[in-house]
Amino acid sequence: MLGRNPIGPLEYTRRLWLRLWLLAVFVFLYAPIVILVVFSFNDSRRNIVWQGFTTDYYVRAAQNASLIEAFGNSLIIAFVSTILSTVIGALLALALWRFRFPGRAGLDGASALPIVIPEICMGVALLVFFNRIGWPTGMPWPLNLAPIIIGHVAFSFPFVAVVVRARMAGFDRSLEEASKDLGASEWQTFWNVTVPFMKPGLIAGSLLAMTLSLDDFVITFFTSGPGTLTFPVQVYSMVRFGATPEVNAASTVLIVVTILLTIIAVRWQRPDKQAAELG
Amino acid sequence: MESWRAQPAVFWAFVLPGALWLLLFFFVPLGLIWVLAFGERVGPVEVEITWTLANYLAVFDPVYVGLFWRSLWVATVATLVALIMGLPVALAVSFAPARVKPILLLLVILPFWTNILIRTYAMIAVLRSRGFVNFGLEYLWLLGKAFLMPFGLDEIVMGERFEPLTLLYNNTAVIFGIVYVYLPFMVLPLYATLDRLDRSLLEASLDLGAGQIRTFFSIIVPLAKPGIVSGIILVFIPALGTFLISDLLGGTDSLLIGNVIERQFKAANHWPLGSAMSFVLLYITFAILALRAWLISREEARARP
């Protein structure tokens, strides 16, 4: 450290106090999660001090039929909600980006509202809504997941719209005109010129929608019908009965699945990028 | 941009799904609880809309006013702590060498990929009386005791037994939890503005003789104001409405407005009162957003010559 050139006035990252600060904040952010993961292997029911390594609680979580069902349901919800949010959000972004129409500013502002209002207000509003319109409860699987999916789409697609619109802001409309001049139809132009440009925005938006869905607790909590098992609600009731290694094991699995899904989603876009660079 | 009349079919295909979804599954539900807030409970689940103001008046009952105050206070403290913690982090990330920057950004974003319930649950093992913070403190206590032993001072200074701090099931735990869960919301907008900052202004300030601290407060903070405002709003609004964090980490005396709203809709089954409370919370949110819009427009007016 001492032998190197002196720290420049703007090289904040090389200052010791800032490095210590960063370290402290990252310890604060990661230590609880690391402890949670480590203690999912703890051979102790009370799970306070380390008693020895075991994978028993993973086996137990895997044998917990309702936990498995809840897990599957949450993944289905995230999957369907991501697709719907991406499509609806991207279309809305295109409408706001491309057209001038009466009420445009109003729609623009209104579509940002689900992003800013407290989640609990939206949660209770959806609870009342599904109750008052007489949405049938006790529907067979997977229809019983519909209210949760509807809620997730309602708070996710505005985020997608924001991301896609930011991407479209850099689009040169003369490309579309060139495409049409060269004889492509409206549809061909949209599909071969506009959509490929939009793609990074679509991927970023869908990743965000998936994260929002997997991260959500409040909306799921208020829109789950009495017989519908979802992962957050299931874990919530387990936590209320006591913090056992089984909860840690189930949480660890969700953390790993979420990170894997994200890595796959990021990887998935890579080949396109390479192809684009080569072509 | 073109008029929607140029291609009405395309326009409707683009705009309808989003607009309808927003109307049906956002505005109609909110409208329902807005109406419900003027209702009276006439049975265990039946509510009659009598346009009474009783529910809103009930919100101004001292008990609930106290609750709103506590929520505002907890959210304010948590937001300030997040700001103080997050500002140096954002500064470090935006001034980091290009090689390290994406890694640091990823480290800030990564906790988002963990469900909020799991993150809140993870705090329990850290904060409880037999949790890791107390284990750490006990270790320090034992070290201190061993150090003082030769002087015979250990019993006098350190006491006979280690008394664990009560960190869980109180307001401190709730503030801790909020900061923990929402810190990335603070860092990201701060980073976004600091990253666009014109560095020559900082160099000019330092060249002209201002110290690092003066430069920080007179140049960096004013220029980062839009990011600071966004960060504050992104942390404050969810903190104000939280019910999960206070439910799991708070004690009986640290109920927040979110917990009481949840109770009205689940256990207590008093939907009209819960609806009125939700709308008071919404009005507070709108007031904050309006304040922000006003601040921005004032800033813009000042920027124009």
Interface residues (C-beta under 8 A of the other chain):
Chain A: P9 L10 E11 Y12 T13 L18 R19 W21 L22 V25 F26 F28 L29 Y30 A31 P32 I33 I35 L36 F39 N47 I48 V49 V87 I88 G89 L91 L92 L94 A95 W97 R98 F99 R100 F101 L107 A110 S111 L113 P114 V116 I117 P118 E119 I120 C121 M122 V124 A125 L126 L127 V128 F129 R132 I150 G151 V153 A154 F157 P158 A161 E186 T211 L214 D215 D216 F217 V218 F222 F231 P232 V235 Y236 V239 A243 V247 S251 L254 I255 T258 I259 T262
Chain B: M1 E2 S3 W4 Q7 V10 F11 A13 F14 V15 P17 G18 A19 W21 L22 F25 F26 F27 V28 P29 L30 L32 I33 L36 M85 G86 P88 V89 L91 A92 F95 A96 P97 V100 L104 L107 V108 P111 F112 W113 T114 N115 I116 L117 I118 R119 Y121 A122 M123 I124 A125 V126 R130 F132 Y180 L183 R199 L202 E203 L206 Q212 I233 I237 P238 L240 G241 T242 F243 L244 L248 G258 I261 E262 F265 W271 G274 S275 S278 F279 L281 L282 T285 L289
